Amino acid sequence: MEHNKRHFKADKCLSLLEMAQLPRRVFVRQESMPPEHYFPAHQHPWHQLLYATSGVLTVDVVDKRLFISPEKAVWLPAGTEHSVATQYGAELKSLYIEQNYQLLADKSQVMTMTPLIKALIMEASEFAIEYPLDGYENEVISLILTVLPRLETDQQHLPWPSLPELYRLCCSLYDRPGDRRTTEELANTLSMSKRTLERRFSKATGISLQSWRNRLRFLKAVELLNSGKNITHIALELGYSSPSAFIYMFRSQTGISPNRYLTTEQIYT
């Protein structure tokens, strides 16, 4: 849970909401996060669906880092310790739900937002804090709870090893996603063989180091695209030899070009 502290100074820490209980069974909180700010590790006695209407969030939970772009949200069951950060700024919507709601998973997961759930959350965000318990407001809330379990899950996250030497390696690669050192060169910095590093990393994360690095570059690409960076800038920052090489990687991951991705996202946000 120290990942965000590594990237942002103490004066970038945002204060947390001091609320002992929810004013209603479902409550929507809106908030803006300036660039390079974060919420430190914390937990709630209620469930949370965290969604950014603009910008990209990184959410750290146990042993993984989740990237939340505007077409995604993260489900955080009651009691889940998590920290939230943004590199380029974001507009947040937090859907808080009483912990007796049991229709979704009991572990954190990324979910794909639909135009319907986005519209419902936007509508509920305009309700008074203690909105009426019957009538229109209650119908919207009931529809949110009906639609929520129908959202599809997404497996795009970065597993984050807890072993100190691998943890530091991942932090270094995250800070410099364009690092092109080979696995053998990285192993030398840790005073271990290439085979040992590959074995330990796979055991700790469930994927190979090369797969982890490829996933990092793709997720960072999504973050940079949503921040308004141009294709050439992104390609260079991620270590690609040319914009066309970056576009090829992105298309192979998504089936569409980076520009088409941004156009599609703008339609539904």
Beta strands, then each sheet from edge to edge (+ up, - down):
strand 1: 26-33
strand 2: 37-42
strand 3: 47-54
strand 4: 57-61
strand 5: 64-68
strand 6: 72-76
strand 7: 82-86
strand 8: 90-97
strand 9: 109-112
strand 10: 153-154
strand 11: 157-159
sheet 1: 1+ 8- 3+ 6- 9+ 10-
sheet 2: 2+ 7- 4+ 5- 11+
end
